[in-house]
Amino acid sequence: MSNAVDYMDRSYWQGTIKMSLSKFFVLCVLHRKPMHGYEVVQAVEKTTNGCCSPTEGTVYPVLKEFETGGYLVSHPEIHQGRQRKVYTLTDKGRDAFQVATNAWLEVTEHILASRNMSQTPPSNSDTPDGATCCD
């Protein structure tokens, strides 16, 4: 029995993308306003139109990692008799969001260029002029 990855399976690529983008979109939604964990889950799903739908089991470890790294802070809040943590980005978290945005935009440009290359006959060059990705 083989455990080989099927790179023709769209769900493989979607899972990889979701894993990679979850941290980005957590920063993205918290960049807008402070939120509690479940609200972060809902906001990411809404922001991405369901493309990136992290579970609470995915989001809470990310929130903890960001808090440990100083990218966000949390404070308790009582809502309808229940205590929950509300997360707020720090300046370091806002800076990280800008760095992440720039990195994802650069990669997106290369993905679009690659798609365009796959729709045209091959040329003498394997990459677009000046292309540098994932340096």
C-alpha positions as CSV (number, residue, x, y, z in Angstrom):
1,M,0.0,0.0,0.0
2,S,1.5,3.3,-1.1
3,N,1.3,6.6,0.9
4,A,2.3,8.6,-2.2
5,V,0.8,12.0,-2.5
6,D,-1.5,12.4,-5.5
7,Y,-0.5,15.8,-6.9
8,M,-3.4,15.6,-9.4
9,D,-5.8,15.7,-6.5
10,R,-7.1,19.3,-6.2
11,S,-7.9,18.7,-2.5
12,Y,-4.2,18.2,-1.8
13,W,-3.4,21.6,-3.2
14,Q,-6.4,23.2,-1.5
15,G,-5.3,21.8,1.9
16,T,-1.8,23.0,1.4
17,I,-3.1,26.5,0.5
18,K,-5.4,26.6,3.5
19,M,-2.7,25.6,5.9
20,S,-0.4,28.2,4.5
21,L,-2.9,31.0,4.5
22,S,-4.5,30.4,7.9
23,K,-1.9,32.4,9.7
24,F,-2.1,35.2,7.1
25,F,-5.8,35.5,7.4
26,V,-5.8,35.4,11.2
27,L,-3.5,38.5,11.1
28,C,-5.7,40.0,8.4
29,V,-9.0,39.9,10.3
30,L,-7.3,41.0,13.6
31,H,-5.8,43.9,11.7
32,R,-9.3,45.2,11.2
33,K,-10.4,44.9,14.9
34,P,-9.9,42.9,18.1
35,M,-11.9,39.7,18.2
36,H,-12.4,36.6,20.3
37,G,-11.3,33.2,18.9
38,Y,-14.6,32.0,17.5
39,E,-15.1,35.4,15.9
40,V,-11.7,35.1,14.2
41,V,-12.8,31.7,12.7
42,Q,-16.0,33.2,11.4
43,A,-14.3,36.4,10.1
44,V,-11.6,34.3,8.2
45,E,-14.3,32.2,6.6
46,K,-16.4,35.3,5.6
47,T,-13.3,37.2,4.3
48,T,-12.3,34.3,2.1
49,N,-15.8,33.4,1.0
50,G,-15.2,29.9,2.6
51,C,-12.0,29.3,0.6
52,C,-10.0,29.3,3.9
53,S,-12.2,27.9,6.7
54,P,-10.0,27.2,9.6
55,T,-11.4,25.2,12.6
56,E,-11.2,26.4,16.2
57,G,-8.6,23.6,16.6
58,T,-6.5,25.4,14.0
59,V,-7.0,29.0,15.1
60,Y,-6.4,28.7,18.8
61,P,-2.9,27.3,18.5
62,V,-2.1,30.1,15.9
63,L,-3.4,32.7,18.4
64,K,-1.3,31.3,21.1
65,E,1.8,31.2,18.9
66,F,1.2,34.9,17.9
67,E,0.6,35.9,21.5
68,T,3.8,34.1,22.7
69,G,5.7,35.9,19.9
70,G,4.4,39.3,20.9
71,Y,2.3,39.7,17.7
72,L,-0.9,40.1,19.7
73,V,-2.2,40.5,23.2
74,S,-5.3,39.1,24.8
75,H,-7.5,40.3,27.6
76,P,-10.5,38.6,29.2
77,E,-14.0,39.9,28.5
78,I,-17.3,38.8,29.9
79,H,-20.0,38.3,27.3
80,Q,-23.5,37.0,28.3
81,G,-22.0,35.7,31.6
82,R,-19.2,33.8,29.9
83,Q,-15.5,34.8,30.0
84,R,-13.6,34.8,26.7
85,K,-10.3,36.1,25.4
86,V,-10.3,39.0,23.0
87,Y,-7.2,39.2,20.9
88,T,-5.7,42.5,19.7
89,L,-2.7,42.9,17.3
90,T,0.3,44.7,18.6
91,D,2.5,47.0,16.5
92,K,4.7,44.0,15.9
93,G,1.6,42.1,14.7
94,R,0.6,44.9,12.4
95,D,4.1,45.0,10.9
96,A,4.1,41.2,10.5
97,F,0.8,41.5,8.6
98,Q,2.4,44.1,6.2
99,V,5.4,41.8,5.6
100,A,3.1,38.8,5.0
101,T,0.9,40.8,2.6
102,N,3.9,41.8,0.5
103,A,5.3,38.3,0.5
104,W,1.9,36.8,-0.6
105,L,1.5,39.5,-3.3
106,E,4.9,38.7,-4.7
107,V,4.1,35.0,-4.8
108,T,0.7,35.7,-6.4
109,E,2.4,37.7,-9.2
110,H,4.6,34.6,-9.9
111,I,1.6,32.3,-9.8
112,L,-0.2,34.5,-12.3
113,A,2.8,34.7,-14.5
114,S,3.2,30.9,-14.4
115,R,-0.5,30.4,-15.4
116,N,0.0,32.8,-18.3
117,M,3.1,30.9,-19.4
118,S,1.2,27.6,-19.3
119,Q,-1.3,29.0,-21.7
120,T,1.3,30.1,-24.3
121,P,3.9,28.2,-26.2
122,P,7.3,27.8,-24.4
123,S,10.0,30.4,-25.1
124,N,13.7,30.4,-24.6
125,S,13.3,31.4,-20.9
126,D,11.9,29.3,-18.1
127,T,10.9,32.3,-16.0
128,P,9.5,35.8,-16.7
129,D,12.1,38.6,-17.0
130,G,13.4,39.6,-13.6
131,A,11.5,36.8,-11.8
132,T,12.7,35.9,-8.4
133,C,10.5,33.9,-6.2
134,C,10.9,32.3,-2.8
135,D,14.4,33.8,-2.2
